[in-house]
Structure formats: structure tokens, C-alpha cells
Amino acid sequence: MTSSILFMMPTSLIRVIEKYLNANNKNPKPFIKTQSADAILEKVKRESALNESTRC
């Protein structure tokens, strides 16, 4: 929504950020970790190896 807006004044940027936070904090949802850190790191290693093998 705001990614293409040029903010001339820092106060207008702050106002937009505060509006976004207020709207999204009305019904907050907790972050729920669904995988262990080891599982996530293993996936990162696999993806990294795959990217290395397909690099030209």
C-alpha cells in the first residue's frame, strides 16, 4: 500500500506507520513456532546446496 509513496516529511511517514500499527494491533496474533531450529537450519542447508549446484 505505502511502498510506492514518497514521503517528503518524516512526520508523514511516522503518521502512516502509526496508522498501520494501530490497525494491525487491534487483533494481534501470537507468533507460533511450528518447526525446531534444527529443522529450519537443515532446510536452509538443503536450499543453499541446491542453489550452489544450479548456479552457472
N, C-alpha and C positions, 0 to 999 in steps of 0.2 A: 504494500500500500504506500508506504512512505519512501521506498528505496529510490524512486526517481525524482524526489522533491529536493530542490536546492534550498538550503536554509541560509538565509542571509544574516540572521542574528542567532546567537546561541540560545537566547531566551525562547525563540520559536521552536528550536529543536528540543529544548527541555520540556516545553509545553506538550509537544507531540509525544515524547517519551512518557511523560506523566499520564497523559490520557490513555496511552496504550496499557501501561501498568495498572492503572485504576480499572480499566475494562477487563483485563485478564486476571486480576486478583480477586474479582468478585466471587468466582467459583474455582478456587485453586485445586489442583490435583497433585497429590504427592508423587514424587519420583519413586518408581518401584524397580529395583534391580532384578532383572529376570535371569541373568547369567552370572556365573562366577567370573572373577577377574582372570583366572587361568583360561577359561573357555574363550573369553574375549581376546586375550593375547594370542591364543592358538589360532584363532580366525585371522587376526592381523598378520601373523607369520605366513599362513597359507596364501592370503591375498597378496602379500608382498612377494612371495616366491612366484606366484602366478604372473604378477606384473613384470618381474625380472625376466621370466622365461619368454614373454611375448614382446619384450622391448626390442626394437630394431637397431 
